[in-house]
């Protein structure tokens, strides 16, 4: 017997919204990656839970974590991190949830943020 960790569905946003709303939320976690791509997985599965588990294992606090996201599937992860960074091309709810916005994925936004906000600050302290 195989366990399926995640299913991905592609269709129009309205069709995917109807499908997602029909799911039993006690059993399934359904999140949009983009307006036309929906991920469905077991209810306890999320990027947020993964971040919390890693932080606990590494003995770190949420304030020590920076999360980067562009899709609604990143919202729980961003909430689990002390700093939430949205990509410029992020979905509207991700942009609202972010502490700050960096360049788009295509413009190497993660690298730009790290260089400007982490590496430069570290160099200035040395």
C-alpha positions as CSV (number, residue, x, y, z in Angstrom):
1,X,0.0,0.0,0.0
2,X,1.3,3.4,-1.0
3,X,0.7,6.7,0.8
4,X,0.3,9.6,-1.5
5,X,2.0,12.7,0.2
6,X,0.5,15.3,-2.1
7,X,-1.8,15.7,-5.2
8,X,-1.6,18.7,-7.5
9,X,-4.5,19.9,-9.6
10,X,-4.4,22.4,-12.5
11,X,-7.5,24.1,-13.7
12,X,-9.3,27.5,-13.6
13,X,-9.3,29.2,-10.3
14,X,-13.0,29.0,-9.9
15,X,-13.1,25.2,-10.5
16,X,-10.2,24.7,-8.1
17,X,-11.9,26.9,-5.4
18,X,-15.1,24.8,-5.7
19,X,-13.1,21.6,-5.4
20,X,-11.1,22.9,-2.4
21,X,-14.2,24.0,-0.6
22,X,-15.7,20.5,-1.0
23,X,-12.8,18.8,0.8
24,X,-13.0,17.7,4.5
25,X,-10.6,20.2,6.1
26,X,-10.1,17.8,9.1
27,X,-8.5,15.3,6.7
28,X,-7.0,17.5,3.9
29,X,-5.0,20.7,3.6
30,X,-5.7,22.4,0.2
31,X,-3.6,25.4,-0.8
32,X,-3.0,27.4,-3.9
33,X,0.5,27.5,-5.4
34,X,-0.8,29.9,-8.1
35,X,-4.3,30.9,-9.2
36,X,-4.5,27.8,-11.4
37,X,-2.5,25.2,-9.3
38,X,-3.9,23.6,-6.2
39,X,-2.0,21.2,-3.9
40,X,-3.9,18.8,-1.6
41,X,-2.2,16.8,1.1
42,X,-3.0,15.3,4.5
43,X,-4.3,18.0,7.0
44,X,-1.1,17.9,9.2
45,X,1.2,18.4,6.2
46,X,2.3,22.0,5.6
47,X,5.5,24.0,5.1
48,X,4.7,25.8,8.4
49,X,4.7,22.5,10.3
50,X,8.0,21.6,8.6
51,X,9.6,24.9,9.6
52,X,8.4,24.5,13.2
53,X,9.8,20.9,13.4
54,X,13.2,22.0,12.0
55,X,13.4,25.0,14.4
56,X,12.7,22.8,17.3
57,X,15.2,20.2,16.2
58,X,17.9,22.8,15.7
59,X,17.1,24.6,19.0
60,X,16.2,27.8,17.2
61,X,13.5,30.3,17.8
62,X,11.0,31.5,15.1
63,X,12.7,35.0,15.3
64,X,15.9,33.4,13.9
65,X,14.1,32.2,10.8
66,X,13.4,34.0,7.5
67,X,10.8,32.6,5.2
68,X,10.4,33.4,1.5
69,X,7.2,32.8,-0.4
70,X,5.2,33.6,-3.5
71,X,2.2,31.2,-3.3
72,X,-0.6,30.7,-0.8
73,X,1.0,27.4,0.0
74,X,3.7,29.5,1.7
75,X,1.4,31.4,4.1
76,X,1.7,29.0,7.0
77,X,5.5,28.8,6.6
78,X,5.8,32.6,6.5
79,X,3.7,32.8,9.7
80,X,6.1,30.3,11.4
81,X,9.1,32.5,10.7
82,X,10.2,35.6,12.5
83,X,10.6,37.5,9.2
84,X,8.2,36.8,6.3
85,X,9.5,37.9,2.9
86,X,7.3,37.9,-0.2
87,X,8.6,37.7,-3.7
88,X,7.6,40.7,-5.9
89,X,5.5,38.2,-8.1
90,X,3.7,36.7,-5.0
91,X,0.0,36.1,-4.8
92,X,-2.0,38.9,-3.1
93,X,-2.5,37.2,0.3
94,X,1.3,36.5,0.4
95,X,2.1,40.1,-0.3
96,X,-0.3,41.2,2.5
97,X,1.2,38.7,5.0
98,X,4.8,39.7,4.4
99,X,7.0,41.9,6.5
100,X,8.8,43.0,3.4
101,X,8.9,42.4,-0.4
102,X,12.0,41.5,-2.4
103,X,12.6,41.1,-6.1
104,X,10.7,38.5,-8.1
105,X,11.8,34.8,-8.5
106,X,13.1,35.6,-12.0
107,X,15.2,38.5,-10.5
108,X,16.9,36.3,-7.8
109,X,14.9,37.9,-5.1
110,X,16.0,35.5,-2.4
111,X,19.7,36.0,-3.1
112,X,19.2,39.8,-3.2
113,X,17.4,39.8,0.1
114,X,20.1,37.7,1.8
115,X,22.9,39.8,0.4
116,X,21.3,43.1,1.4
117,X,19.7,42.1,4.8
118,X,21.9,39.4,6.2
119,X,25.4,39.4,4.7
120,X,25.8,43.1,4.6
121,X,24.6,43.5,8.2
122,X,26.9,40.7,9.3
123,X,29.9,42.4,7.6
124,X,29.0,45.7,9.2
125,X,29.2,44.1,12.6
126,X,32.6,42.7,12.0
